[in-house]
Amino acid sequence: MILKFTKRELEPGLAVLTIQGNIHCGPECVRLEREVDGMIAARETRVIFDMSGVTHADSAAMDRWCGVLAKLKESGGGLRIAAAQSMINYSLKLTKVDKIIGTFPTVEQAQAGF
């Protein structure tokens, strides 16, 4: 499945990026990073990745998420992951990325207190 992004603003500076497809090293990671770069340029620096439509993400994708988090923090924002499927959650815990990027069961829970 081709990686697809849908962005929606929840409030000024806070946006949800809904991701659908599989995220692997290479072009998908580059596209994701460019999408977030555009969000930073638009002053949307608090970002929630809605991962409900992601069925697979490799270690390169998780590494890129950490890089995206660093960029967002440099801009005064942050990154949260919401609605990740069980396989993605397992990988986040296994790699301890869940200690770096907050994970939440729903977008609404990720938004609370952001």
NORCORNOR-V985556 format. One record per residue. PHI is phi in whole degrees, -180 to 180 (* if undefined). OMEGA is omega in radians with two decimals (999 if undefined). BURIAL is b if it has 24 or more other C-alpha atoms within 12 Angstrom, else e. Layout:
phi->PHI omega->OMEGA burial->BURIAL
phi->PHI omega->OMEGA burial->BURIAL
//
This chain:
phi->* omega->3.10 burial->e
phi->-70 omega->-3.13 burial->e
phi->-67 omega->-3.10 burial->b
phi->-128 omega->3.11 burial->e
phi->-119 omega->3.00 burial->b
phi->-134 omega->-3.09 burial->e
phi->-111 omega->3.01 burial->b
phi->-144 omega->-3.14 burial->e
phi->-87 omega->3.10 burial->e
phi->-92 omega->3.09 burial->e
phi->-163 omega->-3.12 burial->e
phi->-54 omega->3.12 burial->e
phi->85 omega->-3.12 burial->b
phi->-124 omega->-3.10 burial->b
phi->-136 omega->3.05 burial->b
phi->-105 omega->3.01 burial->b
phi->-110 omega->3.11 burial->b
phi->-84 omega->-3.07 burial->b
phi->-116 omega->3.09 burial->b
phi->-128 omega->3.12 burial->b
phi->119 omega->3.12 burial->e
phi->-110 omega->3.14 burial->b
phi->-113 omega->3.14 burial->b
phi->-122 omega->3.09 burial->b
phi->-59 omega->3.11 burial->e
phi->100 omega->-3.00 burial->e
phi->-59 omega->-3.13 burial->e
phi->-64 omega->3.12 burial->b
phi->-65 omega->3.13 burial->b
phi->-64 omega->3.12 burial->e
phi->-61 omega->3.13 burial->b
phi->-63 omega->-3.13 burial->b
phi->-64 omega->3.10 burial->b
phi->-63 omega->3.11 burial->e
phi->-61 omega->3.13 burial->b
phi->-69 omega->3.07 burial->b
phi->-58 omega->3.09 burial->b
phi->-65 omega->3.10 burial->e
phi->-66 omega->3.11 burial->b
phi->-63 omega->3.12 burial->b
phi->-61 omega->3.12 burial->e
phi->-88 omega->3.13 burial->e
phi->65 omega->3.01 burial->e
phi->-101 omega->-3.01 burial->b
phi->-104 omega->3.01 burial->b
phi->-105 omega->-2.98 burial->b
phi->-125 omega->3.02 burial->b
phi->-115 omega->3.01 burial->b
phi->-86 omega->3.01 burial->b
phi->-85 omega->-3.02 burial->b
phi->-98 omega->-3.08 burial->b
phi->-60 omega->-3.13 burial->b
phi->-101 omega->3.14 burial->b
phi->-99 omega->-3.11 burial->b
phi->-101 omega->3.12 burial->b
phi->-153 omega->3.03 burial->b
phi->-143 omega->-3.13 burial->b
phi->-89 omega->-3.08 burial->b
phi->-65 omega->3.10 burial->e
phi->-64 omega->3.11 burial->b
phi->-64 omega->3.14 burial->b
phi->-65 omega->3.06 burial->b
phi->-63 omega->3.14 burial->b
phi->-66 omega->3.09 burial->b
phi->-61 omega->3.11 burial->b
phi->-66 omega->3.07 burial->b
phi->-65 omega->3.09 burial->b
phi->-64 omega->3.10 burial->b
phi->-58 omega->3.14 burial->b
phi->-61 omega->3.12 burial->b
phi->-63 omega->-3.14 burial->b
phi->-65 omega->3.11 burial->b
phi->-65 omega->3.09 burial->e
phi->-61 omega->-3.13 burial->e
phi->-92 omega->3.12 burial->e
phi->88 omega->-3.09 burial->e
phi->-116 omega->-3.12 burial->b
phi->-171 omega->-3.11 burial->b
phi->-135 omega->3.00 burial->b
phi->-132 omega->3.11 burial->b
phi->-112 omega->-3.13 burial->b
phi->-126 omega->2.96 burial->b
phi->59 omega->3.11 burial->b
phi->-70 omega->3.10 burial->b
phi->-69 omega->-3.00 burial->b
phi->-58 omega->-3.14 burial->e
phi->-66 omega->3.11 burial->e
phi->-67 omega->3.10 burial->b
phi->-58 omega->3.12 burial->b
phi->-60 omega->3.14 burial->e
phi->-64 omega->3.11 burial->e
phi->-62 omega->3.12 burial->b
phi->-71 omega->-3.12 burial->e
phi->-61 omega->-3.12 burial->e
phi->-88 omega->-3.13 burial->e
phi->66 omega->3.05 burial->e
phi->-66 omega->3.12 burial->b
phi->-66 omega->3.07 burial->b
phi->-82 omega->-3.10 burial->e
phi->-100 omega->-3.13 burial->e
phi->-114 omega->3.13 burial->b
phi->-64 omega->3.11 burial->b
phi->-118 omega->-3.06 burial->b
phi->-140 omega->-3.13 burial->b
phi->-67 omega->-3.10 burial->e
phi->-137 omega->3.07 burial->e
phi->-62 omega->-3.13 burial->b
phi->-60 omega->3.11 burial->e
phi->-69 omega->3.09 burial->e
phi->-67 omega->-3.12 burial->b
phi->-70 omega->-3.06 burial->b
phi->-58 omega->3.08 burial->e
phi->73 omega->-3.12 burial->e
phi->-77 omega->999 burial->b
//
